[in-house]
Amino acid sequence: MDRAYVLVAEDEHIIGCDLVETVKEAGFEVDGPMHDVSSAMLSYQKRKPDVAILDVQLGDGLVFNFAEQLIAENVPVIFHSGAFTHDEIAERFPGEYTIEKPCPPDQMLERVQQALIHK
């Protein structure tokens, strides 16, 4: 069985590297961290991920339009944000996953597993 492929978009370098390392150590294949929406979209065009972890505010803007595209293609999205609350994100994206910064690695991995199960 192939390993699940996870796209990580996070513009804070240390947080992005930590996320990528956490997900890789759990046995997933990872692309990232992408620091802006443009890079994340380019990665998506090259290969559709099984799940995406997106910081809401990246270097070149909000990820909402990109998230809508992913969701339309049945890619679960985990919104990872310190700027937006769960309620703010859930209002626009009901049923998607949110996790506030900072979060423990085990909590992020739990969300990834949930997203893959309910895909």
Phi and psi restraints in degrees (range 20) as a CNS / XPLOR table:
assign (resid 1 and name C) (resid 2 and name N)
       (resid 2 and name CA) (resid 2 and name C) 1.0 -72.1 20.0 2
assign (resid 2 and name N) (resid 2 and name CA)
       (resid 2 and name C) (resid 3 and name N) 1.0 149.4 20.0 2
assign (resid 2 and name C) (resid 3 and name N)
       (resid 3 and name CA) (resid 3 and name C) 1.0 -74.6 20.0 2
assign (resid 3 and name N) (resid 3 and name CA)
       (resid 3 and name C) (resid 4 and name N) 1.0 145.8 20.0 2
assign (resid 3 and name C) (resid 4 and name N)
       (resid 4 and name CA) (resid 4 and name C) 1.0 -66.0 20.0 2
assign (resid 4 and name N) (resid 4 and name CA)
       (resid 4 and name C) (resid 5 and name N) 1.0 144.2 20.0 2
assign (resid 4 and name C) (resid 5 and name N)
       (resid 5 and name CA) (resid 5 and name C) 1.0 -105.9 20.0 2
assign (resid 5 and name N) (resid 5 and name CA)
       (resid 5 and name C) (resid 6 and name N) 1.0 122.3 20.0 2
assign (resid 5 and name C) (resid 6 and name N)
       (resid 6 and name CA) (resid 6 and name C) 1.0 -116.5 20.0 2
assign (resid 6 and name N) (resid 6 and name CA)
       (resid 6 and name C) (resid 7 and name N) 1.0 128.8 20.0 2
assign (resid 6 and name C) (resid 7 and name N)
       (resid 7 and name CA) (resid 7 and name C) 1.0 -96.9 20.0 2
assign (resid 7 and name N) (resid 7 and name CA)
       (resid 7 and name C) (resid 8 and name N) 1.0 127.9 20.0 2
assign (resid 7 and name C) (resid 8 and name N)
       (resid 8 and name CA) (resid 8 and name C) 1.0 -115.7 20.0 2
assign (resid 8 and name N) (resid 8 and name CA)
       (resid 8 and name C) (resid 9 and name N) 1.0 123.3 20.0 2
assign (resid 8 and name C) (resid 9 and name N)
       (resid 9 and name CA) (resid 9 and name C) 1.0 -121.4 20.0 2
assign (resid 9 and name N) (resid 9 and name CA)
       (resid 9 and name C) (resid 10 and name N) 1.0 111.4 20.0 2
assign (resid 9 and name C) (resid 10 and name N)
       (resid 10 and name CA) (resid 10 and name C) 1.0 -152.1 20.0 2
assign (resid 10 and name N) (resid 10 and name CA)
       (resid 10 and name C) (resid 11 and name N) 1.0 123.9 20.0 2
assign (resid 10 and name C) (resid 11 and name N)
       (resid 11 and name CA) (resid 11 and name C) 1.0 -89.5 20.0 2
assign (resid 11 and name N) (resid 11 and name CA)
       (resid 11 and name C) (resid 12 and name N) 1.0 -10.5 20.0 2
assign (resid 11 and name C) (resid 12 and name N)
       (resid 12 and name CA) (resid 12 and name C) 1.0 -87.1 20.0 2
assign (resid 12 and name N) (resid 12 and name CA)
       (resid 12 and name C) (resid 13 and name N) 1.0 112.0 20.0 2
assign (resid 12 and name C) (resid 13 and name N)
       (resid 13 and name CA) (resid 13 and name C) 1.0 -54.3 20.0 2
assign (resid 13 and name N) (resid 13 and name CA)
       (resid 13 and name C) (resid 14 and name N) 1.0 -50.0 20.0 2
assign (resid 13 and name C) (resid 14 and name N)
       (resid 14 and name CA) (resid 14 and name C) 1.0 -64.4 20.0 2
assign (resid 14 and name N) (resid 14 and name CA)
       (resid 14 and name C) (resid 15 and name N) 1.0 -44.4 20.0 2
assign (resid 14 and name C) (resid 15 and name N)
       (resid 15 and name CA) (resid 15 and name C) 1.0 -63.0 20.0 2
assign (resid 15 and name N) (resid 15 and name CA)
       (resid 15 and name C) (resid 16 and name N) 1.0 -43.1 20.0 2
assign (resid 15 and name C) (resid 16 and name N)
       (resid 16 and name CA) (resid 16 and name C) 1.0 -60.9 20.0 2
assign (resid 16 and name N) (resid 16 and name CA)
       (resid 16 and name C) (resid 17 and name N) 1.0 -45.2 20.0 2
assign (resid 16 and name C) (resid 17 and name N)
       (resid 17 and name CA) (resid 17 and name C) 1.0 -64.9 20.0 2
assign (resid 17 and name N) (resid 17 and name CA)
       (resid 17 and name C) (resid 18 and name N) 1.0 -39.8 20.0 2
assign (resid 17 and name C) (resid 18 and name N)
       (resid 18 and name CA) (resid 18 and name C) 1.0 -62.3 20.0 2
assign (resid 18 and name N) (resid 18 and name CA)
       (resid 18 and name C) (resid 19 and name N) 1.0 -43.9 20.0 2
assign (resid 18 and name C) (resid 19 and name N)
       (resid 19 and name CA) (resid 19 and name C) 1.0 -60.4 20.0 2
assign (resid 19 and name N) (resid 19 and name CA)
       (resid 19 and name C) (resid 20 and name N) 1.0 -47.6 20.0 2
assign (resid 19 and name C) (resid 20 and name N)
       (resid 20 and name CA) (resid 20 and name C) 1.0 -60.2 20.0 2
assign (resid 20 and name N) (resid 20 and name CA)
       (resid 20 and name C) (resid 21 and name N) 1.0 -46.2 20.0 2
assign (resid 20 and name C) (resid 21 and name N)
       (resid 21 and name CA) (resid 21 and name C) 1.0 -63.0 20.0 2
assign (resid 21 and name N) (resid 21 and name CA)
       (resid 21 and name C) (resid 22 and name N) 1.0 -43.3 20.0 2
assign (resid 21 and name C) (resid 22 and name N)
       (resid 22 and name CA) (resid 22 and name C) 1.0 -59.1 20.0 2
assign (resid 22 and name N) (resid 22 and name CA)
       (resid 22 and name C) (resid 23 and name N) 1.0 -46.8 20.0 2
assign (resid 22 and name C) (resid 23 and name N)
       (resid 23 and name CA) (resid 23 and name C) 1.0 -69.5 20.0 2
assign (resid 23 and name N) (resid 23 and name CA)
       (resid 23 and name C) (resid 24 and name N) 1.0 -40.5 20.0 2
assign (resid 23 and name C) (resid 24 and name N)
       (resid 24 and name CA) (resid 24 and name C) 1.0 -62.8 20.0 2
assign (resid 24 and name N) (resid 24 and name CA)
       (resid 24 and name C) (resid 25 and name N) 1.0 -45.4 20.0 2
assign (resid 24 and name C) (resid 25 and name N)
       (resid 25 and name CA) (resid 25 and name C) 1.0 -62.2 20.0 2
assign (resid 25 and name N) (resid 25 and name CA)
       (resid 25 and name C) (resid 26 and name N) 1.0 -25.2 20.0 2
assign (resid 25 and name C) (resid 26 and name N)
       (resid 26 and name CA) (resid 26 and name C) 1.0 -81.8 20.0 2
assign (resid 26 and name N) (resid 26 and name CA)
       (resid 26 and name C) (resid 27 and name N) 1.0 -1.0 20.0 2
assign (resid 26 and name C) (resid 27 and name N)
       (resid 27 and name CA) (resid 27 and name C) 1.0 99.0 20.0 2
assign (resid 27 and name N) (resid 27 and name CA)
       (resid 27 and name C) (resid 28 and name N) 1.0 8.0 20.0 2
assign (resid 27 and name C) (resid 28 and name N)
       (resid 28 and name CA) (resid 28 and name C) 1.0 -90.5 20.0 2
assign (resid 28 and name N) (resid 28 and name CA)
       (resid 28 and name C) (resid 29 and name N) 1.0 156.1 20.0 2
assign (resid 28 and name C) (resid 29 and name N)
       (resid 29 and name CA) (resid 29 and name C) 1.0 -88.6 20.0 2
assign (resid 29 and name N) (resid 29 and name CA)
       (resid 29 and name C) (resid 30 and name N) 1.0 135.5 20.0 2
assign (resid 29 and name C) (resid 30 and name N)
       (resid 30 and name CA) (resid 30 and name C) 1.0 -131.6 20.0 2
assign (resid 30 and name N) (resid 30 and name CA)
       (resid 30 and name C) (resid 31 and name N) 1.0 142.3 20.0 2
assign (resid 30 and name C) (resid 31 and name N)
       (resid 31 and name CA) (resid 31 and name C) 1.0 -121.0 20.0 2
assign (resid 31 and name N) (resid 31 and name CA)
       (resid 31 and name C) (resid 32 and name N) 1.0 125.7 20.0 2
assign (resid 31 and name C) (resid 32 and name N)
       (resid 32 and name CA) (resid 32 and name C) 1.0 140.4 20.0 2
assign (resid 32 and name N) (resid 32 and name CA)
       (resid 32 and name C) (resid 33 and name N) 1.0 -174.7 20.0 2
assign (resid 32 and name C) (resid 33 and name N)
       (resid 33 and name CA) (resid 33 and name C) 1.0 -80.4 20.0 2
assign (resid 33 and name N) (resid 33 and name CA)
       (resid 33 and name C) (resid 34 and name N) 1.0 135.1 20.0 2
assign (resid 33 and name C) (resid 34 and name N)
       (resid 34 and name CA) (resid 34 and name C) 1.0 -86.6 20.0 2
assign (resid 34 and name N) (resid 34 and name CA)
       (resid 34 and name C) (resid 35 and name N) 1.0 132.2 20.0 2
assign (resid 34 and name C) (resid 35 and name N)
       (resid 35 and name CA) (resid 35 and name C) 1.0 -94.0 20.0 2
assign (resid 35 and name N) (resid 35 and name CA)
       (resid 35 and name C) (resid 36 and name N) 1.0 -8.3 20.0 2
assign (resid 35 and name C) (resid 36 and name N)
       (resid 36 and name CA) (resid 36 and name C) 1.0 -149.2 20.0 2
assign (resid 36 and name N) (resid 36 and name CA)
       (resid 36 and name C) (resid 37 and name N) 1.0 164.6 20.0 2
assign (resid 36 and name C) (resid 37 and name N)
       (resid 37 and name CA) (resid 37 and name C) 1.0 -61.5 20.0 2
assign (resid 37 and name N) (resid 37 and name CA)
       (resid 37 and name C) (resid 38 and name N) 1.0 -40.1 20.0 2
assign (resid 37 and name C) (resid 38 and name N)
       (resid 38 and name CA) (resid 38 and name C) 1.0 -58.0 20.0 2
assign (resid 38 and name N) (resid 38 and name CA)
       (resid 38 and name C) (resid 39 and name N) 1.0 -46.2 20.0 2
assign (resid 38 and name C) (resid 39 and name N)
       (resid 39 and name CA) (resid 39 and name C) 1.0 -65.7 20.0 2
assign (resid 39 and name N) (resid 39 and name CA)
       (resid 39 and name C) (resid 40 and name N) 1.0 -40.2 20.0 2
assign (resid 39 and name C) (resid 40 and name N)
       (resid 40 and name CA) (resid 40 and name C) 1.0 -63.4 20.0 2
assign (resid 40 and name N) (resid 40 and name CA)
       (resid 40 and name C) (resid 41 and name N) 1.0 -42.0 20.0 2
assign (resid 40 and name C) (resid 41 and name N)
       (resid 41 and name CA) (resid 41 and name C) 1.0 -65.5 20.0 2
assign (resid 41 and name N) (resid 41 and name CA)
       (resid 41 and name C) (resid 42 and name N) 1.0 -39.4 20.0 2
assign (resid 41 and name C) (resid 42 and name N)
       (resid 42 and name CA) (resid 42 and name C) 1.0 -62.9 20.0 2
assign (resid 42 and name N) (resid 42 and name CA)
       (resid 42 and name C) (resid 43 and name N) 1.0 -43.4 20.0 2
assign (resid 42 and name C) (resid 43 and name N)
       (resid 43 and name CA) (resid 43 and name C) 1.0 -60.0 20.0 2
assign (resid 43 and name N) (resid 43 and name CA)
       (resid 43 and name C) (resid 44 and name N) 1.0 -45.0 20.0 2
assign (resid 43 and name C) (resid 44 and name N)
       (resid 44 and name CA) (resid 44 and name C) 1.0 -60.7 20.0 2
assign (resid 44 and name N) (resid 44 and name CA)
       (resid 44 and name C) (resid 45 and name N) 1.0 -39.8 20.0 2
assign (resid 44 and name C) (resid 45 and name N)
       (resid 45 and name CA) (resid 45 and name C) 1.0 -66.4 20.0 2
assign (resid 45 and name N) (resid 45 and name CA)
       (resid 45 and name C) (resid 46 and name N) 1.0 -30.2 20.0 2
assign (resid 45 and name C) (resid 46 and name N)
       (resid 46 and name CA) (resid 46 and name C) 1.0 -76.5 20.0 2
assign (resid 46 and name N) (resid 46 and name CA)
       (resid 46 and name C) (resid 47 and name N) 1.0 -38.2 20.0 2
assign (resid 46 and name C) (resid 47 and name N)
       (resid 47 and name CA) (resid 47 and name C) 1.0 -157.5 20.0 2
assign (resid 47 and name N) (resid 47 and name CA)
       (resid 47 and name C) (resid 48 and name N) 1.0 125.3 20.0 2
assign (resid 47 and name C) (resid 48 and name N)
       (resid 48 and name CA) (resid 48 and name C) 1.0 -73.0 20.0 2
assign (resid 48 and name N) (resid 48 and name CA)
       (resid 48 and name C) (resid 49 and name N) 1.0 124.8 20.0 2
assign (resid 48 and name C) (resid 49 and name N)
       (resid 49 and name CA) (resid 49 and name C) 1.0 -78.4 20.0 2
assign (resid 49 and name N) (resid 49 and name CA)
       (resid 49 and name C) (resid 50 and name N) 1.0 162.0 20.0 2
assign (resid 49 and name C) (resid 50 and name N)
       (resid 50 and name CA) (resid 50 and name C) 1.0 -81.6 20.0 2
assign (resid 50 and name N) (resid 50 and name CA)
       (resid 50 and name C) (resid 51 and name N) 1.0 -26.9 20.0 2
assign (resid 50 and name C) (resid 51 and name N)
       (resid 51 and name CA) (resid 51 and name C) 1.0 -156.2 20.0 2
assign (resid 51 and name N) (resid 51 and name CA)
       (resid 51 and name C) (resid 52 and name N) 1.0 150.9 20.0 2
assign (resid 51 and name C) (resid 52 and name N)
       (resid 52 and name CA) (resid 52 and name C) 1.0 -125.6 20.0 2
assign (resid 52 and name N) (resid 52 and name CA)
       (resid 52 and name C) (resid 53 and name N) 1.0 134.2 20.0 2
assign (resid 52 and name C) (resid 53 and name N)
       (resid 53 and name CA) (resid 53 and name C) 1.0 -105.8 20.0 2
assign (resid 53 and name N) (resid 53 and name CA)
       (resid 53 and name C) (resid 54 and name N) 1.0 115.3 20.0 2
assign (resid 53 and name C) (resid 54 and name N)
       (resid 54 and name CA) (resid 54 and name C) 1.0 -122.4 20.0 2
assign (resid 54 and name N) (resid 54 and name CA)
       (resid 54 and name C) (resid 55 and name N) 1.0 123.4 20.0 2
assign (resid 54 and name C) (resid 55 and name N)
       (resid 55 and name CA) (resid 55 and name C) 1.0 -68.9 20.0 2
assign (resid 55 and name N) (resid 55 and name CA)
       (resid 55 and name C) (resid 56 and name N) 1.0 137.8 20.0 2
assign (resid 55 and name C) (resid 56 and name N)
       (resid 56 and name CA) (resid 56 and name C) 1.0 -67.6 20.0 2
assign (resid 56 and name N) (resid 56 and name CA)
       (resid 56 and name C) (resid 57 and name N) 1.0 -39.7 20.0 2
assign (resid 56 and name C) (resid 57 and name N)
       (resid 57 and name CA) (resid 57 and name C) 1.0 -110.6 20.0 2
assign (resid 57 and name N) (resid 57 and name CA)
       (resid 57 and name C) (resid 58 and name N) 1.0 109.0 20.0 2
assign (resid 57 and name C) (resid 58 and name N)
       (resid 58 and name CA) (resid 58 and name C) 1.0 -103.6 20.0 2
assign (resid 58 and name N) (resid 58 and name CA)
       (resid 58 and name C) (resid 59 and name N) 1.0 -179.9 20.0 2
assign (resid 58 and name C) (resid 59 and name N)
       (resid 59 and name CA) (resid 59 and name C) 1.0 -57.9 20.0 2
assign (resid 59 and name N) (resid 59 and name CA)
       (resid 59 and name C) (resid 60 and name N) 1.0 -30.7 20.0 2
assign (resid 59 and name C) (resid 60 and name N)
       (resid 60 and name CA) (resid 60 and name C) 1.0 -113.0 20.0 2
assign (resid 60 and name N) (resid 60 and name CA)
       (resid 60 and name C) (resid 61 and name N) 1.0 17.8 20.0 2
assign (resid 60 and name C) (resid 61 and name N)
       (resid 61 and name CA) (resid 61 and name C) 1.0 134.0 20.0 2
assign (resid 61 and name N) (resid 61 and name CA)
       (resid 61 and name C) (resid 62 and name N) 1.0 -170.8 20.0 2
assign (resid 61 and name C) (resid 62 and name N)
       (resid 62 and name CA) (resid 62 and name C) 1.0 -78.2 20.0 2
assign (resid 62 and name N) (resid 62 and name CA)
       (resid 62 and name C) (resid 63 and name N) 1.0 150.7 20.0 2
assign (resid 62 and name C) (resid 63 and name N)
       (resid 63 and name CA) (resid 63 and name C) 1.0 -91.6 20.0 2
assign (resid 63 and name N) (resid 63 and name CA)
       (resid 63 and name C) (resid 64 and name N) 1.0 4.1 20.0 2
assign (resid 63 and name C) (resid 64 and name N)
       (resid 64 and name CA) (resid 64 and name C) 1.0 -57.7 20.0 2
assign (resid 64 and name N) (resid 64 and name CA)
       (resid 64 and name C) (resid 65 and name N) 1.0 -45.3 20.0 2
assign (resid 64 and name C) (resid 65 and name N)
       (resid 65 and name CA) (resid 65 and name C) 1.0 -64.2 20.0 2
assign (resid 65 and name N) (resid 65 and name CA)
       (resid 65 and name C) (resid 66 and name N) 1.0 -41.5 20.0 2
assign (resid 65 and name C) (resid 66 and name N)
       (resid 66 and name CA) (resid 66 and name C) 1.0 -63.8 20.0 2
assign (resid 66 and name N) (resid 66 and name CA)
       (resid 66 and name C) (resid 67 and name N) 1.0 -42.7 20.0 2
assign (resid 66 and name C) (resid 67 and name N)
       (resid 67 and name CA) (resid 67 and name C) 1.0 -60.3 20.0 2
assign (resid 67 and name N) (resid 67 and name CA)
       (resid 67 and name C) (resid 68 and name N) 1.0 -41.5 20.0 2
assign (resid 67 and name C) (resid 68 and name N)
       (resid 68 and name CA) (resid 68 and name C) 1.0 -60.3 20.0 2
assign (resid 68 and name N) (resid 68 and name CA)
       (resid 68 and name C) (resid 69 and name N) 1.0 -39.3 20.0 2
assign (resid 68 and name C) (resid 69 and name N)
       (resid 69 and name CA) (resid 69 and name C) 1.0 -65.1 20.0 2
assign (resid 69 and name N) (resid 69 and name CA)
       (resid 69 and name C) (resid 70 and name N) 1.0 -44.6 20.0 2
assign (resid 69 and name C) (resid 70 and name N)
       (resid 70 and name CA) (resid 70 and name C) 1.0 -61.2 20.0 2
assign (resid 70 and name N) (resid 70 and name CA)
       (resid 70 and name C) (resid 71 and name N) 1.0 -47.2 20.0 2
assign (resid 70 and name C) (resid 71 and name N)
       (resid 71 and name CA) (resid 71 and name C) 1.0 -62.2 20.0 2
assign (resid 71 and name N) (resid 71 and name CA)
       (resid 71 and name C) (resid 72 and name N) 1.0 -39.3 20.0 2
assign (resid 71 and name C) (resid 72 and name N)
       (resid 72 and name CA) (resid 72 and name C) 1.0 -62.2 20.0 2
assign (resid 72 and name N) (resid 72 and name CA)
       (resid 72 and name C) (resid 73 and name N) 1.0 -26.2 20.0 2
assign (resid 72 and name C) (resid 73 and name N)
       (resid 73 and name CA) (resid 73 and name C) 1.0 -95.9 20.0 2
assign (resid 73 and name N) (resid 73 and name CA)
       (resid 73 and name C) (resid 74 and name N) 1.0 15.4 20.0 2
assign (resid 73 and name C) (resid 74 and name N)
       (resid 74 and name CA) (resid 74 and name C) 1.0 62.8 20.0 2
assign (resid 74 and name N) (resid 74 and name CA)
       (resid 74 and name C) (resid 75 and name N) 1.0 33.4 20.0 2
assign (resid 74 and name C) (resid 75 and name N)
       (resid 75 and name CA) (resid 75 and name C) 1.0 -99.6 20.0 2
assign (resid 75 and name N) (resid 75 and name CA)
       (resid 75 and name C) (resid 76 and name N) 1.0 116.3 20.0 2
assign (resid 75 and name C) (resid 76 and name N)
       (resid 76 and name CA) (resid 76 and name C) 1.0 -64.2 20.0 2
assign (resid 76 and name N) (resid 76 and name CA)
       (resid 76 and name C) (resid 77 and name N) 1.0 142.6 20.0 2
assign (resid 76 and name C) (resid 77 and name N)
       (resid 77 and name CA) (resid 77 and name C) 1.0 -118.5 20.0 2
assign (resid 77 and name N) (resid 77 and name CA)
       (resid 77 and name C) (resid 78 and name N) 1.0 133.6 20.0 2
assign (resid 77 and name C) (resid 78 and name N)
       (resid 78 and name CA) (resid 78 and name C) 1.0 -109.6 20.0 2
assign (resid 78 and name N) (resid 78 and name CA)
       (resid 78 and name C) (resid 79 and name N) 1.0 112.2 20.0 2
assign (resid 78 and name C) (resid 79 and name N)
       (resid 79 and name CA) (resid 79 and name C) 1.0 -83.5 20.0 2
assign (resid 79 and name N) (resid 79 and name CA)
       (resid 79 and name C) (resid 80 and name N) 1.0 124.0 20.0 2
assign (resid 79 and name C) (resid 80 and name N)
       (resid 80 and name CA) (resid 80 and name C) 1.0 -117.3 20.0 2
assign (resid 80 and name N) (resid 80 and name CA)
       (resid 80 and name C) (resid 81 and name N) 1.0 107.4 20.0 2
assign (resid 80 and name C) (resid 81 and name N)
       (resid 81 and name CA) (resid 81 and name C) 1.0 -144.5 20.0 2
assign (resid 81 and name N) (resid 81 and name CA)
       (resid 81 and name C) (resid 82 and name N) 1.0 146.1 20.0 2
assign (resid 81 and name C) (resid 82 and name N)
       (resid 82 and name CA) (resid 82 and name C) 1.0 -107.7 20.0 2
assign (resid 82 and name N) (resid 82 and name CA)
       (resid 82 and name C) (resid 83 and name N) 1.0 -10.9 20.0 2
assign (resid 82 and name C) (resid 83 and name N)
       (resid 83 and name CA) (resid 83 and name C) 1.0 -99.4 20.0 2
assign (resid 83 and name N) (resid 83 and name CA)
       (resid 83 and name C) (resid 84 and name N) 1.0 -24.7 20.0 2
assign (resid 83 and name C) (resid 84 and name N)
       (resid 84 and name CA) (resid 84 and name C) 1.0 -119.5 20.0 2
assign (resid 84 and name N) (resid 84 and name CA)
       (resid 84 and name C) (resid 85 and name N) 1.0 142.5 20.0 2
assign (resid 84 and name C) (resid 85 and name N)
       (resid 85 and name CA) (resid 85 and name C) 1.0 -84.6 20.0 2
assign (resid 85 and name N) (resid 85 and name CA)
       (resid 85 and name C) (resid 86 and name N) 1.0 165.9 20.0 2
assign (resid 85 and name C) (resid 86 and name N)
       (resid 86 and name CA) (resid 86 and name C) 1.0 -55.7 20.0 2
assign (resid 86 and name N) (resid 86 and name CA)
       (resid 86 and name C) (resid 87 and name N) 1.0 -45.4 20.0 2
assign (resid 86 and name C) (resid 87 and name N)
       (resid 87 and name CA) (resid 87 and name C) 1.0 -62.7 20.0 2
assign (resid 87 and name N) (resid 87 and name CA)
       (resid 87 and name C) (resid 88 and name N) 1.0 -39.5 20.0 2
assign (resid 87 and name C) (resid 88 and name N)
       (resid 88 and name CA) (resid 88 and name C) 1.0 -63.7 20.0 2
assign (resid 88 and name N) (resid 88 and name CA)
       (resid 88 and name C) (resid 89 and name N) 1.0 -41.2 20.0 2
assign (resid 88 and name C) (resid 89 and name N)
       (resid 89 and name CA) (resid 89 and name C) 1.0 -74.1 20.0 2
assign (resid 89 and name N) (resid 89 and name CA)
       (resid 89 and name C) (resid 90 and name N) 1.0 -42.8 20.0 2
assign (resid 89 and name C) (resid 90 and name N)
       (resid 90 and name CA) (resid 90 and name C) 1.0 -63.3 20.0 2
assign (resid 90 and name N) (resid 90 and name CA)
       (resid 90 and name C) (resid 91 and name N) 1.0 -29.3 20.0 2
assign (resid 90 and name C) (resid 91 and name N)
       (resid 91 and name CA) (resid 91 and name C) 1.0 -62.5 20.0 2
assign (resid 91 and name N) (resid 91 and name CA)
       (resid 91 and name C) (resid 92 and name N) 1.0 -38.9 20.0 2
assign (resid 91 and name C) (resid 92 and name N)
       (resid 92 and name CA) (resid 92 and name C) 1.0 -88.8 20.0 2
assign (resid 92 and name N) (resid 92 and name CA)
       (resid 92 and name C) (resid 93 and name N) 1.0 -32.1 20.0 2
assign (resid 92 and name C) (resid 93 and name N)
       (resid 93 and name CA) (resid 93 and name C) 1.0 -129.0 20.0 2
assign (resid 93 and name N) (resid 93 and name CA)
       (resid 93 and name C) (resid 94 and name N) 1.0 69.3 20.0 2
assign (resid 93 and name C) (resid 94 and name N)
       (resid 94 and name CA) (resid 94 and name C) 1.0 -63.5 20.0 2
assign (resid 94 and name N) (resid 94 and name CA)
       (resid 94 and name C) (resid 95 and name N) 1.0 138.1 20.0 2
assign (resid 94 and name C) (resid 95 and name N)
       (resid 95 and name CA) (resid 95 and name C) 1.0 90.6 20.0 2
assign (resid 95 and name N) (resid 95 and name CA)
       (resid 95 and name C) (resid 96 and name N) 1.0 -12.8 20.0 2
assign (resid 95 and name C) (resid 96 and name N)
       (resid 96 and name CA) (resid 96 and name C) 1.0 -87.1 20.0 2
assign (resid 96 and name N) (resid 96 and name CA)
       (resid 96 and name C) (resid 97 and name N) 1.0 167.5 20.0 2
assign (resid 96 and name C) (resid 97 and name N)
       (resid 97 and name CA) (resid 97 and name C) 1.0 -93.9 20.0 2
assign (resid 97 and name N) (resid 97 and name CA)
       (resid 97 and name C) (resid 98 and name N) 1.0 141.1 20.0 2
assign (resid 97 and name C) (resid 98 and name N)
       (resid 98 and name CA) (resid 98 and name C) 1.0 -129.5 20.0 2
assign (resid 98 and name N) (resid 98 and name CA)
       (resid 98 and name C) (resid 99 and name N) 1.0 149.6 20.0 2
assign (resid 98 and name C) (resid 99 and name N)
       (resid 99 and name CA) (resid 99 and name C) 1.0 -149.2 20.0 2
assign (resid 99 and name N) (resid 99 and name CA)
       (resid 99 and name C) (resid 100 and name N) 1.0 131.0 20.0 2
assign (resid 99 and name C) (resid 100 and name N)
       (resid 100 and name CA) (resid 100 and name C) 1.0 -88.3 20.0 2
assign (resid 100 and name N) (resid 100 and name CA)
       (resid 100 and name C) (resid 101 and name N) 1.0 146.5 20.0 2
assign (resid 100 and name C) (resid 101 and name N)
       (resid 101 and name CA) (resid 101 and name C) 1.0 -82.8 20.0 2
assign (resid 101 and name N) (resid 101 and name CA)
       (resid 101 and name C) (resid 102 and name N) 1.0 145.9 20.0 2
assign (resid 101 and name C) (resid 102 and name N)
       (resid 102 and name CA) (resid 102 and name C) 1.0 -77.6 20.0 2
assign (resid 102 and name N) (resid 102 and name CA)
       (resid 102 and name C) (resid 103 and name N) 1.0 154.9 20.0 2
assign (resid 102 and name C) (resid 103 and name N)
       (resid 103 and name CA) (resid 103 and name C) 1.0 -133.5 20.0 2
assign (resid 103 and name N) (resid 103 and name CA)
       (resid 103 and name C) (resid 104 and name N) 1.0 145.7 20.0 2
assign (resid 103 and name C) (resid 104 and name N)
       (resid 104 and name CA) (resid 104 and name C) 1.0 -68.0 20.0 2
assign (resid 104 and name N) (resid 104 and name CA)
       (resid 104 and name C) (resid 105 and name N) 1.0 148.9 20.0 2
assign (resid 104 and name C) (resid 105 and name N)
       (resid 105 and name CA) (resid 105 and name C) 1.0 -55.0 20.0 2
assign (resid 105 and name N) (resid 105 and name CA)
       (resid 105 and name C) (resid 106 and name N) 1.0 -40.0 20.0 2
assign (resid 105 and name C) (resid 106 and name N)
       (resid 106 and name CA) (resid 106 and name C) 1.0 -65.2 20.0 2
assign (resid 106 and name N) (resid 106 and name CA)
       (resid 106 and name C) (resid 107 and name N) 1.0 -31.3 20.0 2
assign (resid 106 and name C) (resid 107 and name N)
       (resid 107 and name CA) (resid 107 and name C) 1.0 -68.6 20.0 2
assign (resid 107 and name N) (resid 107 and name CA)
       (resid 107 and name C) (resid 108 and name N) 1.0 -40.9 20.0 2
assign (resid 107 and name C) (resid 108 and name N)
       (resid 108 and name CA) (resid 108 and name C) 1.0 -64.9 20.0 2
assign (resid 108 and name N) (resid 108 and name CA)
       (resid 108 and name C) (resid 109 and name N) 1.0 -44.1 20.0 2
assign (resid 108 and name C) (resid 109 and name N)
       (resid 109 and name CA) (resid 109 and name C) 1.0 -64.3 20.0 2
assign (resid 109 and name N) (resid 109 and name CA)
       (resid 109 and name C) (resid 110 and name N) 1.0 -35.3 20.0 2
assign (resid 109 and name C) (resid 110 and name N)
       (resid 110 and name CA) (resid 110 and name C) 1.0 -62.1 20.0 2
assign (resid 110 and name N) (resid 110 and name CA)
       (resid 110 and name C) (resid 111 and name N) 1.0 -42.5 20.0 2
assign (resid 110 and name C) (resid 111 and name N)
       (resid 111 and name CA) (resid 111 and name C) 1.0 -64.6 20.0 2
assign (resid 111 and name N) (resid 111 and name CA)
       (resid 111 and name C) (resid 112 and name N) 1.0 -40.8 20.0 2
assign (resid 111 and name C) (resid 112 and name N)
       (resid 112 and name CA) (resid 112 and name C) 1.0 -61.1 20.0 2
assign (resid 112 and name N) (resid 112 and name CA)
       (resid 112 and name C) (resid 113 and name N) 1.0 -46.5 20.0 2
assign (resid 112 and name C) (resid 113 and name N)
       (resid 113 and name CA) (resid 113 and name C) 1.0 -61.2 20.0 2
assign (resid 113 and name N) (resid 113 and name CA)
       (resid 113 and name C) (resid 114 and name N) 1.0 -44.3 20.0 2
assign (resid 113 and name C) (resid 114 and name N)
       (resid 114 and name CA) (resid 114 and name C) 1.0 -60.0 20.0 2
assign (resid 114 and name N) (resid 114 and name CA)
       (resid 114 and name C) (resid 115 and name N) 1.0 -44.2 20.0 2
assign (resid 114 and name C) (resid 115 and name N)
       (resid 115 and name CA) (resid 115 and name C) 1.0 -62.4 20.0 2
assign (resid 115 and name N) (resid 115 and name CA)
       (resid 115 and name C) (resid 116 and name N) 1.0 -40.1 20.0 2
assign (resid 115 and name C) (resid 116 and name N)
       (resid 116 and name CA) (resid 116 and name C) 1.0 -70.1 20.0 2
assign (resid 116 and name N) (resid 116 and name CA)
       (resid 116 and name C) (resid 117 and name N) 1.0 -37.6 20.0 2
assign (resid 116 and name C) (resid 117 and name N)
       (resid 117 and name CA) (resid 117 and name C) 1.0 -66.3 20.0 2
assign (resid 117 and name N) (resid 117 and name CA)
       (resid 117 and name C) (resid 118 and name N) 1.0 -40.4 20.0 2
assign (resid 117 and name C) (resid 118 and name N)
       (resid 118 and name CA) (resid 118 and name C) 1.0 -93.4 20.0 2
assign (resid 118 and name N) (resid 118 and name CA)
       (resid 118 and name C) (resid 119 and name N) 1.0 10.1 20.0 2
